[in-house]
Amino acid sequence: MVEAFVRLLCPQCGKNWQADPTDLPDHRETFSCQDCGTDRRLAEFMRTERDLEVVQQFE
């Protein structure tokens, strides 16, 4: 099995990181940046449309 990951970018503080899409909530749910605590929909943390598509495939 191929491992998947998505790239996240906090729209508030600019922190970049990667996550396993199976560890993330639904893209419409509230998600918090671990650095600055910003709360937004998970979809707003996706770096690219492709990252969002990968998360949606695992929902």
N, C-alpha and C positions, 0 to 999 in steps of 0.2 A: 504494500500500500504506500502511496506517495503522501508525504506529509505536506499539509498546506499551511500557509501563514498569511496574515494580512498586515499591512503597514498602517500604523496609526499616527496621527499628528494632532496634538492638542491645538485647537484654534485660539486658545487664550495665551498659553505660555510658550508654544512652539516645540514642546517635547516630542521627540520621535521615538517610536518603539515598534516591535513586532509582537503579534499574538497569534495563538492558535485559534482559528474561528470557532472551534467546538467549545472553547472556554469563554466565549463572549455571549452576551444576551442578544435578544432580537434587535435588529437594527433600528427599530422604532422606540426601544426602551431607553431610559435615562442611563447614562454612563458617566463615570467620574474620572478625571485625570488624577493619577496617583501623585503627581508632583504638586499641582496648584489647587486641586479640588474642584475645578470647573465641572459643572453638571450640564450636560447636553445630550441630545439623542446620539446614540452610538454612530449613526450614519454621518454625523457631522465630524467625527474623528477619523473617518476613512481618508487616506491620502489620495486615492484615485477611484474612479468608477469601477475599475476591475476589482479593487479590494472590497468594495461594497457588494459586487456580484458574488464574490467568493463567500462572504458572510451569509448572504441570502441563500446560497445553495446548501448551507449547513443548518438552516433554520428548520 
